[in-house]
Amino acid sequence: MRKSNRYNQGIPVMSRGKCRKIISIVNEFYEVNCLQPSRKREIVSVRQVAIYYTHKLTNLTSSSIGLLFNKDHATVLHCINIVEGRMLYDKEFKKERPKLEELIFGVNFKTTDEFLLFKAKEEINELMSKMTLDQCNELIENIKN
């Protein structure tokens, strides 16, 4: 009998691939395995970065992300806050962030606002792909007015 993988429970198949890609890129970038259970600063900080980008690039709940990293939802939220703080105050992280994001997105975001705009456009495209042509045209008309 095959044991079920608790890390995949509650995580849509489409998101699993995206999550694996993010984790893989972050691991390669920092040359660390962020999934190993360790409290060492160099591993924890890399895990926080992987959690942050997983949160920003997927529609997963903090509980689902926690399952991927074997953490609870409160830890996931804490990681997101820590990385957002590092983006503002950590000079070394500010220098390496564009290179990491270029690997993750294939583009270079100069500001957090550019990244958030990219994410919003991605979400709008996903929503519009589920709409009929009439619904899209109605939405466009409402935006113009």
C-alpha positions in Angstrom: 0.0 0.0 0.0 1.4 3.4 -1.0 1.6 6.0 1.7 -0.1 9.3 0.7 2.1 12.3 0.6 0.7 14.8 3.1 2.6 17.7 1.3 0.4 17.3 -1.8 -2.9 17.2 0.1 -5.0 20.3 -0.6 -2.6 21.6 -3.2 -4.0 21.8 -6.8 -1.9 20.0 -9.4 -1.2 23.2 -11.4 0.2 24.9 -8.3 2.4 21.9 -7.4 4.5 22.4 -10.5 4.8 26.2 -9.9 5.8 25.6 -6.3 8.4 23.0 -7.2 9.9 25.4 -9.7 10.1 28.3 -7.2 11.6 26.1 -4.5 14.1 24.7 -7.1 15.2 28.1 -8.3 15.6 29.5 -4.8 17.6 26.4 -3.7 19.9 26.7 -6.7 20.3 30.4 -6.3 21.3 30.2 -2.6 22.9 26.7 -3.0 20.9 25.5 0.0 18.1 23.0 0.4 15.4 25.1 2.0 13.2 22.0 2.6 15.5 20.4 5.1 14.3 20.7 8.7 16.9 23.1 10.2 16.9 26.2 12.3 20.2 27.4 10.9 20.0 31.1 9.8 21.3 30.5 6.3 18.6 27.8 5.7 15.8 29.5 7.5 16.3 32.8 5.5 16.3 30.8 2.2 13.1 29.0 3.3 11.5 32.3 4.1 12.3 33.6 0.6 10.9 30.5 -1.0 7.7 30.8 1.1 7.4 34.4 0.1 7.6 33.8 -3.6 5.3 30.7 -3.3 2.8 32.9 -1.6 3.1 35.7 -4.2 3.0 33.6 -7.3 0.3 31.0 -6.4 -3.2 31.3 -5.1 -2.5 28.9 -2.3 -3.6 29.5 1.2 -1.0 30.0 4.0 -2.0 26.6 5.3 -1.4 24.9 1.9 2.0 26.6 1.7 2.7 25.5 5.2 2.1 21.9 4.2 4.8 22.2 1.4 7.4 23.4 3.9 6.1 21.4 6.9 5.2 24.7 8.7 1.9 26.0 10.1 0.0 28.9 8.5 1.2 31.4 11.2 4.9 30.6 10.4 4.1 31.2 6.7 2.6 34.6 7.4 5.6 35.4 9.6 8.0 34.5 6.8 6.1 36.7 4.4 6.4 39.7 6.8 10.1 39.0 7.4 10.9 38.9 3.6 8.9 42.1 3.0 11.0 43.8 5.7 14.2 42.5 4.2 13.1 44.0 0.9 13.1 47.4 2.6 16.1 47.3 4.9 18.5 44.5 4.0 21.1 46.0 1.5 22.5 42.6 0.5 19.0 41.2 -0.2 18.2 44.3 -2.2 21.2 43.6 -4.4 20.5 39.9 -5.0 16.7 40.2 -5.3 16.7 41.4 -9.0 18.9 38.4 -10.0 16.6 36.0 -8.1 13.4 37.5 -9.6 14.9 37.4 -13.0 15.4 33.6 -12.6 11.9 33.1 -11.2 10.0 35.4 -13.6 12.3 35.6 -16.5 12.2 39.3 -16.1 13.7 41.9 -13.8 11.4 43.9 -11.6 13.0 47.1 -10.3 10.4 47.8 -7.6 7.9 45.8 -5.5 5.2 47.8 -7.2 6.2 46.5 -10.6 6.1 42.9 -9.2 2.7 43.5 -7.7 1.4 44.9 -11.0 2.7 41.9 -12.8 1.0 39.6 -10.3 -2.3 41.6 -10.6 -2.1 41.3 -14.4 -1.5 37.5 -14.1 -4.6 37.2 -11.9 -6.7 39.3 -14.2 -5.6 37.1 -17.2 -6.5 34.0 -15.3 -10.0 35.4 -14.4 -10.6 36.5 -18.0 -9.7 33.1 -19.3 -12.7 31.8 -17.5 -15.1 34.4 -18.8 -17.2 34.4 -21.9 -16.6 37.0 -24.7 -19.7 39.0 -23.6 -18.5 39.1 -20.0 -15.1 40.3 -21.1 -16.6 43.0 -23.3 -18.8 44.1 -20.5 -15.9 44.3 -18.1 -13.9 46.4 -20.6 -16.8 48.8 -21.0 -17.1 49.2 -17.2 -13.4 49.9 -16.9 -13.5 52.6 -19.6 -16.4 54.3 -17.8 
